[in-house]
Structures are given as C-alpha cells and as structure tokens.
Amino acid sequence: MDLDKIGQHICLARKSRKLSQASLGQQLGMSRATISGIENGTVPEIGIRKVLSLCAALGLELVAQEKTRRPTLQQLLKEQQRA
C-alpha cells in the first residue's frame, strides 16, 4: 500500500466518524494542514508515529506483510468493492 492509499483510508475513516481535519488535528496535536496533506497524498514523507496516531484515533490498523506478486482474494474483493 502506498502513501496515497493510506491517506484515502484515513480520510474515509475520519469522515465516517464525522470529524473535521481541524478537530482530529487538535485531538492529536497535528495541524489541519498536516492532516490534509496526509489525506491528499501531498506530503512526501509521513512519520510512522503520525500514521500510528491517526490510525489509533480512527480505529484503523496498520499491518505490515510480505509483498506478493499476485493479489490475494481479499485484495481483489476490496478492489471490487471500491469500484
């Protein structure tokens, strides 16, 4: 998963909880601009602590796994749901 997709997941989770970027940023000690940049994929690098803080606040889980050549069934189903 790349930074753009991580940002998209964060954005969707924030909106589903009806939180503004400003209120989430205030809760986590981040600026609204930082949250916006992460969500829009315009931040060239994101510190892992920021990502973990955002995930924890939004009920998301960051998972590291081996990269596979072929997508898993779960990945294909997720892609199909997004389309």
Biopython code that builds the backbone (N, CA, C, O; Angstrom):
import numpy as np
from Bio.PDB.StructureBuilder import StructureBuilder

atoms = [
    (1, "MET", "N", (0.854, -1.176, 0.000)),
    (1, "MET", "CA", (0.000, 0.000, 0.000)),
    (1, "MET", "C", (0.896, 1.234, 0.000)),
    (1, "MET", "O", (1.896, 1.289, 0.716)),
    (2, "ASP", "N", (0.532, 2.206, -0.797)),
    (2, "ASP", "CA", (1.336, 3.415, -0.877)),
    (2, "ASP", "C", (0.737, 4.526, -0.015)),
    (2, "ASP", "O", (-0.342, 4.369, 0.557)),
    (3, "LEU", "N", (1.450, 5.647, 0.070)),
    (3, "LEU", "CA", (1.011, 6.748, 0.933)),
    (3, "LEU", "C", (-0.331, 7.329, 0.501)),
    (3, "LEU", "O", (-1.118, 7.767, 1.341)),
    (4, "ASP", "N", (-0.598, 7.335, -0.811)),
    (4, "ASP", "CA", (-1.888, 7.848, -1.285)),
    (4, "ASP", "C", (-3.042, 7.009, -0.744)),
    (4, "ASP", "O", (-4.054, 7.550, -0.298)),
    (5, "LYS", "N", (-2.889, 5.696, -0.785)),
    (5, "LYS", "CA", (-3.962, 4.814, -0.305)),
    (5, "LYS", "C", (-4.125, 4.916, 1.212)),
    (5, "LYS", "O", (-5.242, 4.865, 1.726)),
    (6, "ILE", "N", (-3.017, 5.059, 1.916)),
    (6, "ILE", "CA", (-3.109, 5.249, 3.367)),
    (6, "ILE", "C", (-3.889, 6.526, 3.661)),
    (6, "ILE", "O", (-4.760, 6.545, 4.530)),
    (7, "GLY", "N", (-3.572, 7.588, 2.932)),
    (7, "GLY", "CA", (-4.289, 8.855, 3.103)),
    (7, "GLY", "C", (-5.769, 8.729, 2.804)),
    (7, "GLY", "O", (-6.597, 9.309, 3.506)),
    (8, "GLN", "N", (-6.110, 7.977, 1.767)),
    (8, "GLN", "CA", (-7.518, 7.771, 1.424)),
    (8, "GLN", "C", (-8.255, 7.034, 2.533)),
    (8, "GLN", "O", (-9.385, 7.387, 2.870)),
    (9, "HIS", "N", (-7.623, 6.013, 3.100)),
    (9, "HIS", "CA", (-8.245, 5.270, 4.197)),
    (9, "HIS", "C", (-8.449, 6.171, 5.416)),
    (9, "HIS", "O", (-9.490, 6.116, 6.071)),
    (10, "ILE", "N", (-7.457, 6.989, 5.709)),
    (10, "ILE", "CA", (-7.565, 7.911, 6.843)),
    (10, "ILE", "C", (-8.705, 8.891, 6.611)),
    (10, "ILE", "O", (-9.494, 9.155, 7.518)),
    (11, "CYS", "N", (-8.793, 9.430, 5.405)),
    (11, "CYS", "CA", (-9.846, 10.387, 5.074)),
    (11, "CYS", "C", (-11.236, 9.760, 5.221)),
    (11, "CYS", "O", (-12.127, 10.356, 5.826)),
    (12, "LEU", "N", (-11.414, 8.578, 4.678)),
    (12, "LEU", "CA", (-12.717, 7.897, 4.769)),
    (12, "LEU", "C", (-13.097, 7.599, 6.220)),
    (12, "LEU", "O", (-14.247, 7.777, 6.620)),
    (13, "ALA", "N", (-12.120, 7.148, 6.995)),
    (13, "ALA", "CA", (-12.392, 6.847, 8.402)),
    (13, "ALA", "C", (-12.748, 8.117, 9.173)),
    (13, "ALA", "O", (-13.647, 8.104, 10.014)),
    (14, "ARG", "N", (-12.049, 9.204, 8.889)),
    (14, "ARG", "CA", (-12.335, 10.478, 9.574)),
    (14, "ARG", "C", (-13.734, 10.962, 9.235)),
    (14, "ARG", "O", (-14.493, 11.364, 10.117)),
    (15, "LYS", "N", (-14.072, 10.920, 7.954)),
    (15, "LYS", "CA", (-15.393, 11.382, 7.532)),
    (15, "LYS", "C", (-16.505, 10.497, 8.073)),
    (15, "LYS", "O", (-17.575, 11.000, 8.419)),
    (16, "SER", "N", (-16.277, 9.196, 8.155)),
    (16, "SER", "CA", (-17.310, 8.303, 8.684)),
    (16, "SER", "C", (-17.564, 8.574, 10.164)),
    (16, "SER", "O", (-18.641, 8.272, 10.678)),
    (17, "ARG", "N", (-16.584, 9.136, 10.839)),
    (17, "ARG", "CA", (-16.745, 9.497, 12.260)),
    (17, "ARG", "C", (-17.164, 10.956, 12.429)),
    (17, "ARG", "O", (-17.243, 11.472, 13.544)),
    (18, "LYS", "N", (-17.431, 11.607, 11.295)),
    (18, "LYS", "CA", (-17.900, 12.995, 11.275)),
    (18, "LYS", "C", (-16.944, 13.938, 12.007)),
    (18, "LYS", "O", (-17.370, 14.821, 12.751)),
    (19, "LEU", "N", (-15.648, 13.733, 11.781)),
    (19, "LEU", "CA", (-14.628, 14.594, 12.362)),
    (19, "LEU", "C", (-14.075, 15.518, 11.284)),
    (19, "LEU", "O", (-13.869, 15.096, 10.146)),
    (20, "SER", "N", (-13.841, 16.755, 11.635)),
    (20, "SER", "CA", (-13.166, 17.662, 10.704)),
    (20, "SER", "C", (-11.668, 17.423, 10.810)),
    (20, "SER", "O", (-11.184, 16.855, 11.789)),
    (21, "GLN", "N", (-10.947, 17.863, 9.796)),
    (21, "GLN", "CA", (-9.490, 17.770, 9.859)),
    (21, "GLN", "C", (-8.959, 18.562, 11.044)),
    (21, "GLN", "O", (-8.027, 18.132, 11.725)),
    (22, "ALA", "N", (-9.551, 19.708, 11.282)),
    (22, "ALA", "CA", (-9.101, 20.560, 12.386)),
    (22, "ALA", "C", (-9.323, 19.888, 13.741)),
    (22, "ALA", "O", (-8.438, 19.914, 14.596)),
    (23, "SER", "N", (-10.498, 19.287, 13.941)),
    (23, "SER", "CA", (-10.770, 18.666, 15.240)),
    (23, "SER", "C", (-9.901, 17.436, 15.462)),
    (23, "SER", "O", (-9.435, 17.200, 16.577)),
    (24, "LEU", "N", (-9.679, 16.649, 14.412)),
    (24, "LEU", "CA", (-8.797, 15.490, 14.540)),
    (24, "LEU", "C", (-7.369, 15.951, 14.817)),
    (24, "LEU", "O", (-6.681, 15.386, 15.668)),
    (25, "GLY", "N", (-6.931, 16.969, 14.100)),
    (25, "GLY", "CA", (-5.598, 17.505, 14.325)),
    (25, "GLY", "C", (-5.409, 18.024, 15.731)),
    (25, "GLY", "O", (-4.368, 17.807, 16.351)),
    (26, "GLN", "N", (-6.422, 18.713, 16.235)),
    (26, "GLN", "CA", (-6.341, 19.251, 17.599)),
    (26, "GLN", "C", (-6.248, 18.106, 18.612)),
    (26, "GLN", "O", (-5.480, 18.177, 19.571)),
    (27, "GLN", "N", (-7.023, 17.071, 18.391)),
    (27, "GLN", "CA", (-7.022, 15.913, 19.280)),
    (27, "GLN", "C", (-5.646, 15.238, 19.324)),
    (27, "GLN", "O", (-5.232, 14.721, 20.361)),
    (28, "LEU", "N", (-4.944, 15.252, 18.184)),
    (28, "LEU", "CA", (-3.665, 14.550, 18.081)),
    (28, "LEU", "C", (-2.441, 15.461, 18.151)),
    (28, "LEU", "O", (-1.309, 14.978, 18.114)),
    (29, "GLY", "N", (-2.653, 16.763, 18.251)),
    (29, "GLY", "CA", (-1.536, 17.691, 18.280)),
    (29, "GLY", "C", (-0.889, 17.876, 16.916)),
    (29, "GLY", "O", (0.312, 18.128, 16.819)),
    (30, "MET", "N", (-1.691, 17.749, 15.865)),
    (30, "MET", "CA", (-1.215, 17.958, 14.490)),
    (30, "MET", "C", (-1.990, 19.118, 13.891)),
    (30, "MET", "O", (-3.103, 19.426, 14.319)),
    (31, "SER", "N", (-1.397, 19.750, 12.907)),
    (31, "SER", "CA", (-2.111, 20.845, 12.255)),
    (31, "SER", "C", (-3.120, 20.297, 11.249)),
    (31, "SER", "O", (-3.001, 19.168, 10.774)),
    (32, "ARG", "N", (-4.107, 21.119, 10.940)),
    (32, "ARG", "CA", (-5.093, 20.748, 9.926)),
    (32, "ARG", "C", (-4.401, 20.533, 8.589)),
    (32, "ARG", "O", (-4.768, 19.635, 7.831)),
    (33, "ALA", "N", (-3.393, 21.363, 8.297)),
    (33, "ALA", "CA", (-2.654, 21.248, 7.039)),
    (33, "ALA", "C", (-1.924, 19.908, 6.939)),
    (33, "ALA", "O", (-1.838, 19.327, 5.858)),
    (34, "THR", "N", (-1.406, 19.425, 8.049)),
    (34, "THR", "CA", (-0.737, 18.119, 8.055)),
    (34, "THR", "C", (-1.730, 17.011, 7.746)),
    (34, "THR", "O", (-1.455, 16.133, 6.928)),
    (35, "ILE", "N", (-2.893, 17.052, 8.405)),
    (35, "ILE", "CA", (-3.932, 16.039, 8.157)),
    (35, "ILE", "C", (-4.343, 16.097, 6.690)),
    (35, "ILE", "O", (-4.464, 15.059, 6.039)),
    (36, "SER", "N", (-4.555, 17.290, 6.170)),
    (36, "SER", "CA", (-4.953, 17.462, 4.780)),
    (36, "SER", "C", (-3.891, 16.893, 3.838)),
    (36, "SER", "O", (-4.221, 16.180, 2.890)),
    (37, "GLY", "N", (-2.638, 17.200, 4.091)),
    (37, "GLY", "CA", (-1.556, 16.709, 3.248)),
    (37, "GLY", "C", (-1.453, 15.195, 3.248)),
    (37, "GLY", "O", (-1.195, 14.582, 2.212)),
    (38, "ILE", "N", (-1.654, 14.596, 4.408)),
    (38, "ILE", "CA", (-1.621, 13.133, 4.505)),
    (38, "ILE", "C", (-2.789, 12.538, 3.725)),
    (38, "ILE", "O", (-2.610, 11.590, 2.960)),
    (39, "GLU", "N", (-3.974, 13.091, 3.917)),
    (39, "GLU", "CA", (-5.158, 12.566, 3.231)),
    (39, "GLU", "C", (-5.070, 12.720, 1.715)),
    (39, "GLU", "O", (-5.533, 11.855, 0.972)),
    (40, "ASN", "N", (-4.484, 13.805, 1.265)),
    (40, "ASN", "CA", (-4.410, 14.080, -0.172)),
    (40, "ASN", "C", (-3.152, 13.535, -0.830)),
    (40, "ASN", "O", (-2.995, 13.639, -2.047)),
    (41, "GLY", "N", (-2.265, 12.962, -0.049)),
    (41, "GLY", "CA", (-1.042, 12.395, -0.600)),
    (41, "GLY", "C", (-0.039, 13.422, -1.073)),
    (41, "GLY", "O", (0.805, 13.125, -1.919)),
    (42, "THR", "N", (-0.121, 14.637, -0.532)),
    (42, "THR", "CA", (0.806, 15.689, -0.954)),
    (42, "THR", "C", (1.998, 15.838, -0.011)),
    (42, "THR", "O", (2.883, 16.660, -0.249)),
    (43, "VAL", "N", (2.022, 15.053, 1.046)),
    (43, "VAL", "CA", (3.157, 15.059, 1.969)),
    (43, "VAL", "C", (4.139, 14.005, 1.463)),
    (43, "VAL", "O", (3.779, 12.832, 1.359)),
    (44, "PRO", "N", (5.377, 14.404, 1.145)),
    (44, "PRO", "CA", (6.317, 13.436, 0.574)),
    (44, "PRO", "C", (6.699, 12.315, 1.534)),
    (44, "PRO", "O", (6.971, 11.196, 1.098)),
    (45, "GLU", "N", (6.723, 12.597, 2.816)),
    (45, "GLU", "CA", (7.038, 11.585, 3.828)),
    (45, "GLU", "C", (6.138, 11.787, 5.031)),
    (45, "GLU", "O", (5.820, 12.913, 5.414)),
    (46, "ILE", "N", (5.739, 10.675, 5.613)),
    (46, "ILE", "CA", (4.918, 10.725, 6.823)),
    (46, "ILE", "C", (5.660, 9.943, 7.898)),
    (46, "ILE", "O", (6.070, 8.804, 7.672)),
    (47, "GLY", "N", (5.829, 10.540, 9.043)),
    (47, "GLY", "CA", (6.440, 9.818, 10.150)),
    (47, "GLY", "C", (5.529, 8.700, 10.617)),
    (47, "GLY", "O", (4.311, 8.868, 10.679)),
    (48, "ILE", "N", (6.113, 7.570, 10.943)),
    (48, "ILE", "CA", (5.328, 6.402, 11.348)),
    (48, "ILE", "C", (4.516, 6.688, 12.608)),
    (48, "ILE", "O", (3.423, 6.146, 12.775)),
    (49, "ARG", "N", (5.030, 7.518, 13.478)),
    (49, "ARG", "CA", (4.288, 7.843, 14.702)),
    (49, "ARG", "C", (3.015, 8.613, 14.387)),
    (49, "ARG", "O", (1.990, 8.414, 15.038)),
    (50, "LYS", "N", (3.076, 9.488, 13.393)),
    (50, "LYS", "CA", (1.874, 10.216, 12.982)),
    (50, "LYS", "C", (0.844, 9.255, 12.401)),
    (50, "LYS", "O", (-0.344, 9.336, 12.713)),
    (51, "VAL", "N", (1.309, 8.357, 11.562)),
    (51, "VAL", "CA", (0.395, 7.389, 10.956)),
    (51, "VAL", "C", (-0.241, 6.517, 12.034)),
    (51, "VAL", "O", (-1.451, 6.290, 12.020)),
    (52, "LEU", "N", (0.566, 6.034, 12.961)),
    (52, "LEU", "CA", (0.030, 5.198, 14.037)),
    (52, "LEU", "C", (-0.951, 5.967, 14.915)),
    (52, "LEU", "O", (-1.963, 5.409, 15.340)),
    (53, "SER", "N", (-0.667, 7.237, 15.192)),
    (53, "SER", "CA", (-1.584, 8.059, 15.985)),
    (53, "SER", "C", (-2.911, 8.247, 15.268)),
    (53, "SER", "O", (-3.977, 8.135, 15.874)),
    (54, "LEU", "N", (-2.839, 8.535, 13.970)),
    (54, "LEU", "CA", (-4.062, 8.696, 13.183)),
    (54, "LEU", "C", (-4.859, 7.400, 13.157)),
    (54, "LEU", "O", (-6.076, 7.410, 13.340)),
    (55, "CYS", "N", (-4.180, 6.297, 12.932)),
    (55, "CYS", "CA", (-4.865, 5.001, 12.900)),
    (55, "CYS", "C", (-5.541, 4.696, 14.235)),
    (55, "CYS", "O", (-6.695, 4.267, 14.269)),
    (56, "ALA", "N", (-4.833, 4.913, 15.310)),
    (56, "ALA", "CA", (-5.400, 4.635, 16.633)),
    (56, "ALA", "C", (-6.627, 5.501, 16.892)),
    (56, "ALA", "O", (-7.630, 5.010, 17.411)),
    (57, "ALA", "N", (-6.561, 6.768, 16.540)),
    (57, "ALA", "CA", (-7.678, 7.681, 16.789)),
    (57, "ALA", "C", (-8.892, 7.348, 15.930)),
    (57, "ALA", "O", (-10.023, 7.650, 16.308)),
    (58, "LEU", "N", (-8.660, 6.725, 14.773)),
    (58, "LEU", "CA", (-9.753, 6.454, 13.841)),
    (58, "LEU", "C", (-10.169, 4.987, 13.811)),
    (58, "LEU", "O", (-11.005, 4.593, 12.998)),
    (59, "GLY", "N", (-9.589, 4.182, 14.692)),
    (59, "GLY", "CA", (-9.961, 2.770, 14.745)),
    (59, "GLY", "C", (-9.430, 1.972, 13.567)),
    (59, "GLY", "O", (-10.030, 0.974, 13.168)),
    (60, "LEU", "N", (-8.305, 2.408, 13.010)),
    (60, "LEU", "CA", (-7.681, 1.696, 11.903)),
    (60, "LEU", "C", (-6.476, 0.915, 12.416)),
    (60, "LEU", "O", (-5.944, 1.197, 13.490)),
    (61, "GLU", "N", (-6.063, -0.060, 11.635)),
    (61, "GLU", "CA", (-4.901, -0.860, 11.988)),
    (61, "GLU", "C", (-3.916, -0.837, 10.827)),
    (61, "GLU", "O", (-4.298, -1.054, 9.677)),
    (62, "LEU", "N", (-2.671, -0.577, 11.122)),
    (62, "LEU", "CA", (-1.615, -0.592, 10.117)),
    (62, "LEU", "C", (-0.953, -1.957, 10.184)),
    (62, "LEU", "O", (-0.489, -2.377, 11.244)),
    (63, "VAL", "N", (-0.910, -2.649, 9.050)),
    (63, "VAL", "CA", (-0.380, -4.009, 9.012)),
    (63, "VAL", "C", (0.760, -4.082, 8.007)),
    (63, "VAL", "O", (0.647, -3.586, 6.886)),
    (64, "ALA", "N", (1.854, -4.705, 8.417)),
    (64, "ALA", "CA", (2.975, -4.964, 7.512)),
    (64, "ALA", "C", (2.922, -6.437, 7.130)),
    (64, "ALA", "O", (2.751, -7.311, 7.979)),
    (65, "GLN", "N", (3.072, -6.691, 5.840)),
    (65, "GLN", "CA", (3.063, -8.067, 5.380)),
    (65, "GLN", "C", (3.984, -8.206, 4.183)),
    (65, "GLN", "O", (4.363, -7.216, 3.558)),
    (66, "GLU", "N", (4.338, -9.435, 3.873)),
    (66, "GLU", "CA", (5.185, -9.667, 2.721)),
    (66, "GLU", "C", (4.449, -9.284, 1.456)),
    (66, "GLU", "O", (3.250, -9.526, 1.313)),
    (67, "LYS", "N", (5.183, -8.686, 0.550)),
    (67, "LYS", "CA", (4.607, -8.296, -0.719)),
    (67, "LYS", "C", (4.468, -9.542, -1.592)),
    (67, "LYS", "O", (5.396, -10.344, -1.697)),
    (68, "THR", "N", (3.321, -9.693, -2.203)),
    (68, "THR", "CA", (3.088, -10.834, -3.070)),
    (68, "THR", "C", (3.030, -10.376, -4.519)),
    (68, "THR", "O", (2.721, -9.219, -4.804)),
    (69, "ARG", "N", (3.323, -11.275, -5.411)),
    (69, "ARG", "CA", (3.256, -10.939, -6.833)),
    (69, "ARG", "C", (1.812, -10.868, -7.297)),
    (69, "ARG", "O", (1.436, -9.977, -8.058)),
    (70, "ARG", "N", (1.023, -11.795, -6.843)),
    (70, "ARG", "CA", (-0.382, -11.821, -7.226)),
    (70, "ARG", "C", (-1.227, -11.291, -6.072)),
    (70, "ARG", "O", (-0.911, -11.527, -4.906)),
    (71, "PRO", "N", (-2.302, -10.574, -6.400)),
    (71, "PRO", "CA", (-3.174, -10.100, -5.317)),
    (71, "PRO", "C", (-3.892, -11.278, -4.660)),
    (71, "PRO", "O", (-4.186, -12.285, -5.304)),
    (72, "THR", "N", (-4.161, -11.129, -3.384)),
    (72, "THR", "CA", (-4.921, -12.147, -2.670)),
    (72, "THR", "C", (-6.401, -11.981, -2.988)),
    (72, "THR", "O", (-6.818, -10.957, -3.529)),
    (73, "LEU", "N", (-7.181, -12.985, -2.652)),
    (73, "LEU", "CA", (-8.622, -12.908, -2.852)),
    (73, "LEU", "C", (-9.200, -11.732, -2.079)),
    (73, "LEU", "O", (-10.075, -11.024, -2.580)),
    (74, "GLN", "N", (-8.716, -11.524, -0.867)),
    (74, "GLN", "CA", (-9.190, -10.408, -0.048)),
    (74, "GLN", "C", (-8.907, -9.076, -0.734)),
    (74, "GLN", "O", (-9.762, -8.190, -0.732)),
    (75, "GLN", "N", (-7.727, -8.922, -1.318)),
    (75, "GLN", "CA", (-7.379, -7.679, -2.011)),
    (75, "GLN", "C", (-8.262, -7.474, -3.231)),
    (75, "GLN", "O", (-8.720, -6.360, -3.486)),
    (76, "LEU", "N", (-8.504, -8.534, -3.982)),
    (76, "LEU", "CA", (-9.367, -8.426, -5.153)),
    (76, "LEU", "C", (-10.786, -8.033, -4.775)),
    (76, "LEU", "O", (-11.414, -7.224, -5.458)),
    (77, "LEU", "N", (-11.295, -8.606, -3.682)),
    (77, "LEU", "CA", (-12.650, -8.265, -3.229)),
    (77, "LEU", "C", (-12.728, -6.815, -2.778)),
    (77, "LEU", "O", (-13.717, -6.135, -3.050)),
    (78, "LYS", "N", (-11.702, -6.336, -2.095)),
    (78, "LYS", "CA", (-11.670, -4.938, -1.670)),
    (78, "LYS", "C", (-11.656, -4.004, -2.874)),
    (78, "LYS", "O", (-12.372, -3.003, -2.898)),
    (79, "GLU", "N", (-10.843, -4.331, -3.867)),
    (79, "GLU", "CA", (-10.782, -3.513, -5.081)),
    (79, "GLU", "C", (-12.134, -3.491, -5.783)),
    (79, "GLU", "O", (-12.564, -2.450, -6.281)),
    (80, "GLN", "N", (-12.796, -4.631, -5.822)),
    (80, "GLN", "CA", (-14.103, -4.722, -6.466)),
    (80, "GLN", "C", (-15.133, -3.866, -5.723)),
    (80, "GLN", "O", (-15.982, -3.236, -6.353)),
    (81, "GLN", "N", (-15.064, -3.841, -4.408)),
    (81, "GLN", "CA", (-15.999, -3.050, -3.598)),
    (81, "GLN", "C", (-15.807, -1.564, -3.829)),
    (81, "GLN", "O", (-16.772, -0.800, -3.788)),
    (82, "ARG", "N", (-14.574, -1.144, -4.070)),
    (82, "ARG", "CA", (-14.279, 0.278, -4.278)),
    (82, "ARG", "C", (-14.763, 0.765, -5.642)),
    (82, "ARG", "O", (-15.067, 1.946, -5.811)),
    (83, "ALA", "N", (-14.831, -0.130, -6.595)),
    (83, "ALA", "CA", (-15.217, 0.257, -7.964)),
    (83, "ALA", "C", (-16.695, 0.534, -8.110)),
    (83, "ALA", "O", (-17.155, 0.867, -9.202)),
]
sb = StructureBuilder()
sb.init_structure("model")
sb.init_model(0)
sb.init_chain("A")
sb.init_seg("    ")
for serial, (resi, resn, name, xyz) in enumerate(atoms, 1):
    if name == "N":
        sb.init_residue(resn, " ", resi, " ")
    sb.init_atom(name, np.array(xyz, "f"), 0.0, 1.0, " ", f" {name:<3s}", serial, name[0])
structure = sb.get_structure()
